[in-house]
Amino acid sequence: MSAHESGAFPDVALDEGELGMAAILPDLLSCHDWGYTHAWSLVGAGTQAELVLAHMLGDAVVHYGLHWQGHERKRGWAYLRMGLVTRRCDEFYEQAEQSGWREPGLLRDSRRGWAHTLTEYAIDQWLCDRRDLTTLFERVRAAALDTAADLSWVHDLVTEHVITPSKPIETQPYRYCGALSRSTRPDEFHLRGLAVKFHLAETPESLDWIRGWLRDIWRAVGEDEMSDVLRGLSDATADPVRFGYPLEIAHFADRPHDRWPRMGRSAVTAPGAAR
């Protein structure tokens, strides 16, 4: 949605799920480590590749901040706001185990990893609670089924752009597509993703329970700040150079496209900074 609202992809109906699987390829492959250092080179490499770059721009804003200062320090919105839930990490896992949604004794995420993930996914929940994403949901779910049946386009992108997944390419895409294809409503894309990540059973009750955690976060933050977060994601995707992202101007020189036009350079405030 942030890529759609940025206006950087006017020929792609991202809000209707067109090329949705390409847009979420970093999740499909779990290649974020590669992405933060190499995805910038995808400028001008075709729409699918540039959607991967747009995804990494959004992730970078949420994790490292609206203004790029490298990936050594995480100071983005998810980390600034994760204090809303950090202290409740043990409560989360204990309740899941007591409810029979998680096997006791399984390895848990770190408190910091768990808290920032929930906070980040609260953005997805807010979008699903505030937008009609039915068409996008149906189209991406169908694309997930098609991708699980034929990963050729994924392998082609990996080979062409030397993408390095962090999880086994033999299993991760099927695991991810499986969660998408089991979804029955738009917000189950991220709810089932969280269930898989945290080793929870995907029951209606457990999914509704996770939904409640995410809603608590975005409601505590408030509508105005959530809107600011989405605007920051869209603005950075529209003009990453303005925010210090390392897209070399040389990449634009010999390519007859106007992706990521240079915009004005007025001062920009980070999402939520003017509360």
CYANA upper distance limits for C-alpha pairs under 8 A (distance plus 0.5 A):
  1 MET  CA      5 GLU  CA      6.61
  1 MET  CA     14 LEU  CA      7.36
  1 MET  CA     15 ASP  CA      6.43
  2 SER  CA      6 SER  CA      6.52
  2 SER  CA     58 GLY  CA      8.14
  2 SER  CA    230 LEU  CA      6.82
  2 SER  CA    231 ARG  CA      8.11
  2 SER  CA    233 LEU  CA      6.31
  2 SER  CA    234 SER  CA      5.15
  2 SER  CA    237 THR  CA      7.98
  3 ALA  CA      7 GLY  CA      7.53
  3 ALA  CA      8 ALA  CA      7.30
  3 ALA  CA      9 PHE  CA      7.72
  3 ALA  CA     14 LEU  CA      7.98
  3 ALA  CA     54 ALA  CA      6.99
  3 ALA  CA     55 HIS  CA      8.26
  3 ALA  CA    233 LEU  CA      8.42
  3 ALA  CA    234 SER  CA      6.56
  3 ALA  CA    237 THR  CA      6.73
  3 ALA  CA    238 ALA  CA      8.26
  4 HIS  CA      8 ALA  CA      7.69
  4 HIS  CA      9 PHE  CA      7.03
  4 HIS  CA     10 PRO  CA      8.22
  4 HIS  CA     13 ALA  CA      7.93
  4 HIS  CA     14 LEU  CA      5.94
  4 HIS  CA     15 ASP  CA      6.62
  4 HIS  CA    234 SER  CA      8.41
  5 GLU  CA    234 SER  CA      6.39
  6 SER  CA    234 SER  CA      4.94
  6 SER  CA    235 ASP  CA      6.57
  6 SER  CA    236 ALA  CA      8.48
  6 SER  CA    237 THR  CA      6.35
  6 SER  CA    238 ALA  CA      5.22
  7 GLY  CA    238 ALA  CA      6.89
  8 ALA  CA    237 THR  CA      7.63
  8 ALA  CA    238 ALA  CA      5.99
  8 ALA  CA    259 ARG  CA      6.25
  8 ALA  CA    260 TRP  CA      6.39
  9 PHE  CA     14 LEU  CA      8.50
  9 PHE  CA    259 ARG  CA      7.90
 12 VAL  CA     18 GLU  CA      6.82
 12 VAL  CA     19 LEU  CA      8.02
 13 ALA  CA     17 GLY  CA      7.09
 13 ALA  CA     18 GLU  CA      5.76
 14 LEU  CA     18 GLU  CA      5.60
 14 LEU  CA     19 LEU  CA      7.40
 14 LEU  CA     20 GLY  CA      7.13
 14 LEU  CA    136 LEU  CA      8.19
 15 ASP  CA    133 LEU  CA      8.12
 15 ASP  CA    136 LEU  CA      6.51
 16 GLU  CA    133 LEU  CA      8.15
 16 GLU  CA    135 THR  CA      5.83
 16 GLU  CA    136 LEU  CA      4.65
 16 GLU  CA    137 PHE  CA      8.42
 16 GLU  CA    139 ARG  CA      7.58
 17 GLY  CA    135 THR  CA      7.48
 17 GLY  CA    136 LEU  CA      4.58
 17 GLY  CA    137 PHE  CA      7.41
 17 GLY  CA    138 GLU  CA      8.39
 17 GLY  CA    139 ARG  CA      5.83
 17 GLY  CA    140 VAL  CA      5.98
 18 GLU  CA    136 LEU  CA      8.19
 18 GLU  CA    139 ARG  CA      7.68
 18 GLU  CA    140 VAL  CA      8.17
 19 LEU  CA     23 ALA  CA      6.91
 19 LEU  CA     48 GLN  CA      7.93
 20 GLY  CA     24 ILE  CA      6.95
 20 GLY  CA    139 ARG  CA      8.37
 20 GLY  CA    140 VAL  CA      6.18
 20 GLY  CA    143 ALA  CA      8.14
 21 MET  CA     25 LEU  CA      6.51
 21 MET  CA     28 LEU  CA      8.37
 21 MET  CA    140 VAL  CA      7.10
 21 MET  CA    143 ALA  CA      7.10
 21 MET  CA    144 ALA  CA      7.43
 22 ALA  CA     48 GLN  CA      6.15
 22 ALA  CA     49 ALA  CA      8.19
 22 ALA  CA     51 LEU  CA      6.88
 22 ALA  CA     52 VAL  CA      6.97
 23 ALA  CA     48 GLN  CA      7.79
 23 ALA  CA     51 LEU  CA      5.37
 23 ALA  CA     52 VAL  CA      5.95
 23 ALA  CA     54 ALA  CA      7.98
 23 ALA  CA     55 HIS  CA      6.63
 24 ILE  CA     28 LEU  CA      6.81
 24 ILE  CA     52 VAL  CA      7.45
 24 ILE  CA     55 HIS  CA      7.13
 25 LEU  CA     29 LEU  CA      6.49
 25 LEU  CA     30 SER  CA      8.37
 25 LEU  CA     52 VAL  CA      6.73
 26 PRO  CA     30 SER  CA      5.72
 26 PRO  CA     31 CYS  CA      5.59
 26 PRO  CA     32 HIS  CA      6.38
 26 PRO  CA     35 GLY  CA      8.08
 26 PRO  CA     52 VAL  CA      7.24
 26 PRO  CA     55 HIS  CA      7.82
 26 PRO  CA     56 MET  CA      8.07
 27 ASP  CA     31 CYS  CA      7.59
 27 ASP  CA     32 HIS  CA      8.26
 27 ASP  CA    176 TYR  CA      8.24
 28 LEU  CA    172 GLN  CA      7.32
 28 LEU  CA    173 PRO  CA      5.65
 28 LEU  CA    176 TYR  CA      6.35
 28 LEU  CA    177 CYS  CA      7.94
 29 LEU  CA    165 PRO  CA      6.00
 29 LEU  CA    166 SER  CA      7.88
 29 LEU  CA    167 LYS  CA      7.42
 29 LEU  CA    169 ILE  CA      7.04
 29 LEU  CA    172 GLN  CA      6.73
 29 LEU  CA    173 PRO  CA      6.46
 30 SER  CA    165 PRO  CA      6.07
 30 SER  CA    166 SER  CA      5.98
 30 SER  CA    167 LYS  CA      6.49
 30 SER  CA    172 GLN  CA      8.04
 31 CYS  CA     35 GLY  CA      6.66
 31 CYS  CA    163 ILE  CA      7.72
 31 CYS  CA    164 THR  CA      6.49
 31 CYS  CA    165 PRO  CA      4.69
 31 CYS  CA    166 SER  CA      5.79
 31 CYS  CA    167 LYS  CA      8.16
 32 HIS  CA     36 TYR  CA      6.66
 32 HIS  CA     56 MET  CA      7.88
 32 HIS  CA    165 PRO  CA      8.26
 32 HIS  CA    166 SER  CA      8.06
 33 ASP  CA     37 THR  CA      7.71
 33 ASP  CA    166 SER  CA      7.56
 34 TRP  CA     38 HIS  CA      6.30
 34 TRP  CA     39 ALA  CA      7.70
 34 TRP  CA    163 ILE  CA      7.26
 34 TRP  CA    164 THR  CA      6.29
 34 TRP  CA    165 PRO  CA      7.71
 35 GLY  CA     39 ALA  CA      5.04
 35 GLY  CA     40 TRP  CA      8.26
 35 GLY  CA     53 LEU  CA      8.21
 35 GLY  CA     56 MET  CA      6.82
 36 TYR  CA     40 TRP  CA      8.42
 36 TYR  CA     56 MET  CA      7.36
 36 TYR  CA     60 ALA  CA      8.00
 36 TYR  CA     71 HIS  CA      7.84
 38 HIS  CA     42 LEU  CA      8.48
 39 ALA  CA     52 VAL  CA      7.90
 39 ALA  CA     53 LEU  CA      5.94
 39 ALA  CA     56 MET  CA      7.63
 40 TRP  CA     53 LEU  CA      6.92
 40 TRP  CA    246 PRO  CA      7.10
 40 TRP  CA    247 LEU  CA      6.23
 41 SER  CA    247 LEU  CA      7.84
 41 SER  CA    251 HIS  CA      8.49
 42 LEU  CA     46 GLY  CA      8.41
 42 LEU  CA     49 ALA  CA      6.32
 42 LEU  CA     50 GLU  CA      6.34
 42 LEU  CA     53 LEU  CA      6.94
 42 LEU  CA    161 HIS  CA      8.37
 43 VAL  CA     49 ALA  CA      8.22
 43 VAL  CA     50 GLU  CA      6.45
 43 VAL  CA     53 LEU  CA      8.05
 43 VAL  CA    247 LEU  CA      7.94
 43 VAL  CA    251 HIS  CA      6.96
 43 VAL  CA    252 PHE  CA      8.26
 44 GLY  CA     50 GLU  CA      7.59
 44 GLY  CA    251 HIS  CA      7.42
 44 GLY  CA    252 PHE  CA      7.71
 44 GLY  CA    255 ARG  CA      7.16
 44 GLY  CA    257 HIS  CA      8.27
 45 ALA  CA     49 ALA  CA      6.35
 45 ALA  CA     50 GLU  CA      7.14
 46 GLY  CA     50 GLU  CA      6.62
 47 THR  CA     51 LEU  CA      6.59
 48 GLN  CA     52 VAL  CA      7.07
 49 ALA  CA     53 LEU  CA      7.01
 49 ALA  CA    157 LEU  CA      8.06
 50 GLU  CA     54 ALA  CA      6.62
 51 LEU  CA     55 HIS  CA      6.70
 52 VAL  CA     56 MET  CA      6.92
 53 LEU  CA     57 LEU  CA      6.70
 54 ALA  CA     58 GLY  CA      6.87
 54 ALA  CA    237 THR  CA      6.58
 55 HIS  CA     59 ASP  CA      6.80
 56 MET  CA     60 ALA  CA      6.44
 57 LEU  CA     61 VAL  CA      6.78
 57 LEU  CA    233 LEU  CA      8.33
 57 LEU  CA    236 ALA  CA      7.57
 57 LEU  CA    237 THR  CA      6.75
 57 LEU  CA    240 PRO  CA      8.17
 58 GLY  CA     62 VAL  CA      6.89
 58 GLY  CA    233 LEU  CA      6.04
 58 GLY  CA    234 SER  CA      8.48
 58 GLY  CA    236 ALA  CA      8.10
 58 GLY  CA    237 THR  CA      7.46
 59 ASP  CA     63 HIS  CA      6.52
 60 ALA  CA     64 TYR  CA      5.78
 60 ALA  CA     65 GLY  CA      7.22
 60 ALA  CA     66 LEU  CA      8.29
 60 ALA  CA     68 TRP  CA      8.24
 60 ALA  CA     76 GLY  CA      8.27
 61 VAL  CA     65 GLY  CA      5.05
 61 VAL  CA     66 LEU  CA      5.20
 61 VAL  CA     67 HIS  CA      7.90
 61 VAL  CA     68 TRP  CA      8.15
 61 VAL  CA     76 GLY  CA      6.52
 61 VAL  CA     77 TRP  CA      8.09
 61 VAL  CA    232 GLY  CA      8.25
 61 VAL  CA    233 LEU  CA      6.94
 61 VAL  CA    236 ALA  CA      8.11
 62 VAL  CA     66 LEU  CA      7.99
 62 VAL  CA     76 GLY  CA      5.38
 62 VAL  CA     77 TRP  CA      5.72
 62 VAL  CA     78 ALA  CA      6.17
 62 VAL  CA    120 GLU  CA      7.59
 62 VAL  CA    233 LEU  CA      8.29
 63 HIS  CA     74 LYS  CA      6.15
 63 HIS  CA     75 ARG  CA      6.91
 63 HIS  CA     76 GLY  CA      4.83
 63 HIS  CA     77 TRP  CA      7.07
 63 HIS  CA     78 ALA  CA      6.53
 63 HIS  CA     79 TYR  CA      7.23
 64 TYR  CA     68 TRP  CA      7.43
 64 TYR  CA     69 GLN  CA      8.17
 64 TYR  CA     70 GLY  CA      8.20
 64 TYR  CA     71 HIS  CA      6.99
 64 TYR  CA     73 ARG  CA      7.23
 64 TYR  CA     74 LYS  CA      5.03
 64 TYR  CA     75 ARG  CA      5.32
 64 TYR  CA     76 GLY  CA      4.69
 64 TYR  CA     77 TRP  CA      8.31
 65 GLY  CA     74 LYS  CA      7.93
 65 GLY  CA     75 ARG  CA      6.01
 65 GLY  CA     76 GLY  CA      4.25
 65 GLY  CA     77 TRP  CA      7.10
 65 GLY  CA    270 ALA  CA      7.95
 66 LEU  CA     76 GLY  CA      7.47
 66 LEU  CA    232 GLY  CA      7.12
 66 LEU  CA    233 LEU  CA      8.12
 66 LEU  CA    236 ALA  CA      7.46
 66 LEU  CA    243 PHE  CA      7.23
 66 LEU  CA    270 ALA  CA      6.30
 66 LEU  CA    271 PRO  CA      8.06
 67 HIS  CA    243 PHE  CA      5.28
 67 HIS  CA    244 GLY  CA      6.40
 67 HIS  CA    245 TYR  CA      7.99
 67 HIS  CA    270 ALA  CA      8.31
 68 TRP  CA    243 PHE  CA      6.76
 68 TRP  CA    244 GLY  CA      5.65
 68 TRP  CA    245 TYR  CA      5.90
 69 GLN  CA    244 GLY  CA      7.86
 74 LYS  CA     79 TYR  CA      7.33
 75 ARG  CA     79 TYR  CA      6.42
 75 ARG  CA     80 LEU  CA      6.94
 76 GLY  CA     80 LEU  CA      6.74
 77 TRP  CA     81 ARG  CA      6.52
 77 TRP  CA    120 GLU  CA      8.50
 77 TRP  CA    229 VAL  CA      8.21
 77 TRP  CA    271 PRO  CA      7.74
 78 ALA  CA     82 MET  CA      6.33
 78 ALA  CA    116 HIS  CA      5.81
 78 ALA  CA    117 THR  CA      8.04
 78 ALA  CA    119 THR  CA      5.94
 78 ALA  CA    120 GLU  CA      5.70
 79 TYR  CA     83 GLY  CA      8.29
 79 TYR  CA    116 HIS  CA      6.21
 79 TYR  CA    119 THR  CA      8.46
 81 ARG  CA    116 HIS  CA      8.42
 81 ARG  CA    119 THR  CA      7.38
 82 MET  CA     86 THR  CA      6.51
 82 MET  CA    115 ALA  CA      5.87
 82 MET  CA    116 HIS  CA      5.72
 82 MET  CA    118 LEU  CA      8.34
 82 MET  CA    119 THR  CA      6.13
 83 GLY  CA     87 ARG  CA      7.89
 83 GLY  CA    115 ALA  CA      8.05
 84 LEU  CA    217 ILE  CA      7.32
 85 VAL  CA     89 CYS  CA      7.53
 85 VAL  CA    115 ALA  CA      6.51
 85 VAL  CA    217 ILE  CA      8.23
 86 THR  CA    111 ARG  CA      6.92
 86 THR  CA    112 ARG  CA      7.35
 86 THR  CA    114 TRP  CA      8.38
 86 THR  CA    115 ALA  CA      5.66
 88 ARG  CA     92 PHE  CA      6.81
 89 CYS  CA     93 TYR  CA      7.12
 89 CYS  CA    111 ARG  CA      6.46
 89 CYS  CA    114 TRP  CA      7.66
 89 CYS  CA    115 ALA  CA      7.67
 90 ASP  CA     94 GLU  CA      6.45
 91 GLU  CA     95 GLN  CA      6.43
 92 PHE  CA     96 ALA  CA      6.74
 93 TYR  CA     97 GLU  CA      6.68
 93 TYR  CA    102 ARG  CA      8.40
 93 TYR  CA    108 ARG  CA      8.45
 94 GLU  CA     98 GLN  CA      6.54
 95 GLN  CA     99 SER  CA      6.50
 96 ALA  CA    100 GLY  CA      6.88
 96 ALA  CA    101 TRP  CA      5.69
 96 ALA  CA    102 ARG  CA      6.07
 96 ALA  CA    200 LEU  CA      7.92
 96 ALA  CA    206 SER  CA      8.37
 97 GLU  CA    101 TRP  CA      6.29
 97 GLU  CA    102 ARG  CA      5.21
 97 GLU  CA    103 GLU  CA      6.54
 97 GLU  CA    104 PRO  CA      6.28
101 TRP  CA    200 LEU  CA      5.76
101 TRP  CA    201 ALA  CA      5.33
101 TRP  CA    202 GLU  CA      8.33
101 TRP  CA    203 THR  CA      8.43
101 TRP  CA    206 SER  CA      7.12
102 ARG  CA    106 LEU  CA      8.50
102 ARG  CA    199 HIS  CA      6.84
102 ARG  CA    200 LEU  CA      5.41
102 ARG  CA    201 ALA  CA      6.83
108 ARG  CA    198 PHE  CA      7.77
109 ASP  CA    113 GLY  CA      6.52
109 ASP  CA    114 TRP  CA      6.17
109 ASP  CA    198 PHE  CA      7.84
110 SER  CA    114 TRP  CA      6.48
111 ARG  CA    115 ALA  CA      6.56
112 ARG  CA    116 HIS  CA      6.65
113 GLY  CA    117 THR  CA      6.62
114 TRP  CA    118 LEU  CA      6.83
115 ALA  CA    119 THR  CA      6.73
116 HIS  CA    120 GLU  CA      6.51
117 THR  CA    121 TYR  CA      6.66
118 LEU  CA    122 ALA  CA      6.74
118 LEU  CA    213 TRP  CA      8.38
118 LEU  CA    214 LEU  CA      7.05
119 THR  CA    123 ILE  CA      7.91
119 THR  CA    214 LEU  CA      7.68
119 THR  CA    217 ILE  CA      7.19
120 GLU  CA    124 ASP  CA      8.17
121 TYR  CA    125 GLN  CA      6.96
121 TYR  CA    190 HIS  CA      7.49
121 TYR  CA    214 LEU  CA      7.46
122 ALA  CA    126 TRP  CA      6.59
122 ALA  CA    214 LEU  CA      5.25
122 ALA  CA    215 ARG  CA      7.16
122 ALA  CA    217 ILE  CA      6.82
122 ALA  CA    218 TRP  CA      6.28
123 ILE  CA    127 LEU  CA      6.80
123 ILE  CA    218 TRP  CA      7.70
123 ILE  CA    226 MET  CA      7.61
123 ILE  CA    230 LEU  CA      8.49
124 ASP  CA    128 CYS  CA      6.75
124 ASP  CA    187 ASP  CA      7.90
124 ASP  CA    190 HIS  CA      7.57
125 GLN  CA    129 ASP  CA      6.53
125 GLN  CA    187 ASP  CA      6.82
125 GLN  CA    190 HIS  CA      8.40
125 GLN  CA    211 ARG  CA      7.90
125 GLN  CA    214 LEU  CA      6.92
125 GLN  CA    215 ARG  CA      7.28
126 TRP  CA    130 ARG  CA      6.55
126 TRP  CA    215 ARG  CA      7.71
126 TRP  CA    218 TRP  CA      7.02
126 TRP  CA    226 MET  CA      8.08
127 LEU  CA    131 ARG  CA      6.15
128 CYS  CA    132 ASP  CA      7.50
128 CYS  CA    133 LEU  CA      7.12
128 CYS  CA    186 PRO  CA      7.08
128 CYS  CA    187 ASP  CA      6.21
133 LEU  CA    137 PHE  CA      6.47
133 LEU  CA    186 PRO  CA      6.76
134 THR  CA    138 GLU  CA      6.70
134 THR  CA    185 ARG  CA      8.08
134 THR  CA    186 PRO  CA      6.89
135 THR  CA    139 ARG  CA      6.67
136 LEU  CA    140 VAL  CA      6.56
136 LEU  CA    186 PRO  CA      8.50
137 PHE  CA    141 ARG  CA      6.48
137 PHE  CA    185 ARG  CA      7.61
137 PHE  CA    186 PRO  CA      5.67
138 GLU  CA    142 ALA  CA      6.73
139 ARG  CA    143 ALA  CA      6.70
140 VAL  CA    144 ALA  CA      6.54
140 VAL  CA    180 LEU  CA      8.48
141 ARG  CA    145 LEU  CA      6.98
141 ARG  CA    180 LEU  CA      6.28
141 ARG  CA    181 SER  CA      5.73
141 ARG  CA    183 SER  CA      8.06
142 ALA  CA    146 ASP  CA      6.84
142 ALA  CA    181 SER  CA      7.80
143 ALA  CA    147 THR  CA      6.47
144 ALA  CA    148 ALA  CA      6.65
144 ALA  CA    177 CYS  CA      5.52
144 ALA  CA    178 GLY  CA      8.16
144 ALA  CA    180 LEU  CA      6.91
144 ALA  CA    181 SER  CA      6.63
145 LEU  CA    149 ALA  CA      6.87
145 LEU  CA    177 CYS  CA      7.17
145 LEU  CA    178 GLY  CA      8.29
145 LEU  CA    181 SER  CA      6.59
146 ASP  CA    150 ASP  CA      6.69
147 THR  CA    151 LEU  CA      5.82
147 THR  CA    177 CYS  CA      7.88
148 ALA  CA    173 PRO  CA      7.63
148 ALA  CA    174 TYR  CA      6.18
148 ALA  CA    177 CYS  CA      6.63
148 ALA  CA    178 GLY  CA      8.28
151 LEU  CA    155 HIS  CA      6.82
152 SER  CA    156 ASP  CA      6.59
153 TRP  CA    157 LEU  CA      6.82
154 VAL  CA    158 VAL  CA      6.73
155 HIS  CA    159 THR  CA      6.54
156 ASP  CA    160 GLU  CA      6.49
157 LEU  CA    161 HIS  CA      6.45
157 LEU  CA    162 VAL  CA      8.35
157 LEU  CA    163 ILE  CA      8.03
158 VAL  CA    162 VAL  CA      5.89
158 VAL  CA    163 ILE  CA      5.20
158 VAL  CA    164 THR  CA      7.86
159 THR  CA    163 ILE  CA      7.40
165 PRO  CA    169 ILE  CA      7.27
167 LYS  CA    171 THR  CA      8.47
167 LYS  CA    172 GLN  CA      6.69
168 PRO  CA    172 GLN  CA      6.28
169 ILE  CA    173 PRO  CA      6.94
170 GLU  CA    174 TYR  CA      8.40
171 THR  CA    175 ARG  CA      6.70
172 GLN  CA    176 TYR  CA      6.61
173 PRO  CA    177 CYS  CA      6.43
174 TYR  CA    178 GLY  CA      6.32
175 ARG  CA    179 ALA  CA      7.09
176 TYR  CA    180 LEU  CA      7.03
176 TYR  CA    193 GLY  CA      7.88
177 CYS  CA    181 SER  CA      6.49
178 GLY  CA    182 ARG  CA      6.67
179 ALA  CA    183 SER  CA      7.17
179 ALA  CA    189 PHE  CA      7.56
179 ALA  CA    192 ARG  CA      6.19
179 ALA  CA    193 GLY  CA      6.69
179 ALA  CA    196 VAL  CA      8.07
180 LEU  CA    188 GLU  CA      8.17
180 LEU  CA    189 PHE  CA      5.90
180 LEU  CA    192 ARG  CA      7.91
180 LEU  CA    193 GLY  CA      8.27
183 SER  CA    188 GLU  CA      5.68
183 SER  CA    189 PHE  CA      6.57
183 SER  CA    192 ARG  CA      7.76
184 THR  CA    188 GLU  CA      7.18
185 ARG  CA    189 PHE  CA      8.22
187 ASP  CA    191 LEU  CA      6.77
188 GLU  CA    192 ARG  CA      5.93
188 GLU  CA    193 GLY  CA      8.30
188 GLU  CA    207 LEU  CA      8.06
189 PHE  CA    193 GLY  CA      6.74
190 HIS  CA    194 LEU  CA      6.61
191 LEU  CA    195 ALA  CA      6.72
191 LEU  CA    207 LEU  CA      6.51
191 LEU  CA    210 ILE  CA      7.22
191 LEU  CA    211 ARG  CA      7.37
192 ARG  CA    196 VAL  CA      6.63
192 ARG  CA    202 GLU  CA      6.98
192 ARG  CA    207 LEU  CA      7.56
193 GLY  CA    197 LYS  CA      6.67
194 LEU  CA    198 PHE  CA      6.47
195 ALA  CA    199 HIS  CA      6.28
195 ALA  CA    200 LEU  CA      5.15
195 ALA  CA    201 ALA  CA      7.06
195 ALA  CA    202 GLU  CA      6.74
195 ALA  CA    207 LEU  CA      7.98
196 VAL  CA    200 LEU  CA      6.66
196 VAL  CA    201 ALA  CA      8.35
196 VAL  CA    202 GLU  CA      8.41
200 LEU  CA    206 SER  CA      8.11
201 ALA  CA    206 SER  CA      7.40
202 GLU  CA    206 SER  CA      6.81
202 GLU  CA    207 LEU  CA      6.89
203 THR  CA    207 LEU  CA      6.61
204 PRO  CA    208 ASP  CA      6.59
205 GLU  CA    209 TRP  CA      6.65
206 SER  CA    210 ILE  CA      6.81
207 LEU  CA    211 ARG  CA      6.63
208 ASP  CA    212 GLY  CA      6.78
209 TRP  CA    213 TRP  CA      7.19
210 ILE  CA    214 LEU  CA      6.96
211 ARG  CA    215 ARG  CA      6.66
212 GLY  CA    216 ASP  CA      6.59
213 TRP  CA    217 ILE  CA      7.07
214 LEU  CA    218 TRP  CA      7.02
215 ARG  CA    219 ARG  CA      6.38
216 ASP  CA    220 ALA  CA      6.52
217 ILE  CA    221 VAL  CA      6.82
218 TRP  CA    222 GLY  CA      6.50
218 TRP  CA    223 GLU  CA      8.08
218 TRP  CA    226 MET  CA      7.52
219 ARG  CA    223 GLU  CA      7.68
221 VAL  CA    225 GLU  CA      6.83
221 VAL  CA    226 MET  CA      7.52
222 GLY  CA    226 MET  CA      6.86
223 GLU  CA    227 SER  CA      6.66
224 ASP  CA    228 ASP  CA      6.78
225 GLU  CA    229 VAL  CA      6.70
225 GLU  CA    271 PRO  CA      7.30
225 GLU  CA    272 GLY  CA      5.64
225 GLU  CA    275 ARG  CA      8.16
226 MET  CA    230 LEU  CA      6.93
226 MET  CA    272 GLY  CA      8.47
227 SER  CA    231 ARG  CA      6.63
228 ASP  CA    232 GLY  CA      6.58
228 ASP  CA    271 PRO  CA      5.46
228 ASP  CA    272 GLY  CA      6.70
229 VAL  CA    233 LEU  CA      6.81
229 VAL  CA    271 PRO  CA      5.41
229 VAL  CA    272 GLY  CA      7.48
230 LEU  CA    234 SER  CA      6.66
231 ARG  CA    235 ASP  CA      6.44
231 ARG  CA    271 PRO  CA      8.25
232 GLY  CA    236 ALA  CA      6.62
232 GLY  CA    270 ALA  CA      7.53
232 GLY  CA    271 PRO  CA      6.42
233 LEU  CA    237 THR  CA      6.72
234 SER  CA    238 ALA  CA      6.54
235 ASP  CA    239 ASP  CA      6.80
235 ASP  CA    240 PRO  CA      8.25
236 ALA  CA    240 PRO  CA      5.27
236 ALA  CA    242 ARG  CA      8.15
236 ALA  CA    243 PHE  CA      6.91
237 THR  CA    260 TRP  CA      8.10
238 ALA  CA    260 TRP  CA      6.05
238 ALA  CA    261 PRO  CA      7.97
239 ASP  CA    243 PHE  CA      7.77
239 ASP  CA    260 TRP  CA      5.73
239 ASP  CA    261 PRO  CA      6.91
239 ASP  CA    262 ARG  CA      6.72
239 ASP  CA    263 MET  CA      6.93
240 PRO  CA    244 GLY  CA      7.06
240 PRO  CA    245 TYR  CA      5.74
240 PRO  CA    246 PRO  CA      8.48
240 PRO  CA    247 LEU  CA      7.88
240 PRO  CA    260 TRP  CA      7.77
241 VAL  CA    245 TYR  CA      5.67
241 VAL  CA    246 PRO  CA      7.31
241 VAL  CA    247 LEU  CA      6.74
241 VAL  CA    262 ARG  CA      7.94
242 ARG  CA    262 ARG  CA      7.94
242 ARG  CA    263 MET  CA      7.69
242 ARG  CA    264 GLY  CA      8.34
242 ARG  CA    265 ARG  CA      6.80
247 LEU  CA    251 HIS  CA      7.87
248 GLU  CA    252 PHE  CA      8.35
249 ILE  CA    253 ALA  CA      7.47
250 ALA  CA    254 ASP  CA      8.43
251 HIS  CA    255 ARG  CA      8.09
252 PHE  CA    257 HIS  CA      8.44
269 THR  CA    273 ALA  CA      7.08
269 THR  CA    274 ALA  CA      8.15
